[in-house]
């Protein structure tokens, strides 16, 4: 194998590794986005549940008066 062939092989390996790292970064970013969306949804659900609990409490207070 000539030095030129070896250099071409090394360049291909570097390019493959770079592409793998890019894909991993993309997956990491998408995972972060998904996590943020899930946390936002959980926060929204928490507020809705809190509102429903408060409504029930107000009904109970009114019924006991």
Phi and psi in degrees as a GROMACS rama.xvg file:
@    title "Ramachandran Plot"
@    xaxis  label "Phi"
@    yaxis  label "Psi"
@TYPE xy
-79.9174  166.297  UNK-2
-62.3385  -35.5842  UNK-3
-66.3842  -42.8539  UNK-4
-62.4034  -43.0003  UNK-5
-62.9755  -40.1811  UNK-6
-64.1459  -40.9121  UNK-7
-62.872  -42.6377  UNK-8
-61.6946  -43.7189  UNK-9
-63.7254  -40.5538  UNK-10
-62.3266  -41.025  UNK-11
-64.051  -42.573  UNK-12
-61.9445  -43.657  UNK-13
-62.9978  -42.5288  UNK-14
-63.5516  -42.2689  UNK-15
-61.863  -44.3985  UNK-16
-65.2  -38.9961  UNK-17
-62.9562  -42.5699  UNK-18
-64.6099  -40.1334  UNK-19
-62.2868  -42.347  UNK-20
-64.7802  -40.4461  UNK-21
-61.1696  -43.687  UNK-22
-63.6981  -41.3933  UNK-23
-63.7554  -40.7614  UNK-24
-64.0231  -39.2996  UNK-25
-62.9961  -45.7093  UNK-26
-62.8412  -42.1012  UNK-27
-61.9184  -41.8574  UNK-28
-65.483  -42.9984  UNK-29
-64.903  -37.4604  UNK-30
-63.589  -42.0545  UNK-31
-61.6981  -42.6034  UNK-32
-62.0825  -43.9876  UNK-33
-62.0648  -44.1751  UNK-34
-60.3119  -44.1099  UNK-35
-62.3008  -41.3091  UNK-36
-64.9557  -41.5392  UNK-37
-64.3441  -44.4533  UNK-38
-63.42  -39.0445  UNK-39
-63.8799  -44.1096  UNK-40
-63.5319  -41.9623  UNK-41
-62.9865  -39.4667  UNK-42
-62.7172  -41.6736  UNK-43
-63.1805  -43.6223  UNK-44
-64.3898  -38.1535  UNK-45
-59.7773  -45.4656  UNK-46
-64.0485  -41.1746  UNK-47
-63.8116  -44.2741  UNK-48
-64.4805  -41.906  UNK-49
-60.7593  -42.0333  UNK-50
-62.5487  -40.6093  UNK-51
-67.5059  -40.2053  UNK-52
-62.8232  -43.6118  UNK-53
-61.6962  -38.1685  UNK-54
-63.3501  -43.6246  UNK-55
-63.9333  -43.0123  UNK-56
-59.6431  -42.0331  UNK-57
-65.456  -37.5779  UNK-58
-64.156  -41.6394  UNK-59
-65.1367  -43.2624  UNK-60
-62.2374  -43.8716  UNK-61
-64.6821  -38.3534  UNK-62
-71.0272  -27.2616  UNK-63
-87.1066  -7.45565  UNK-64
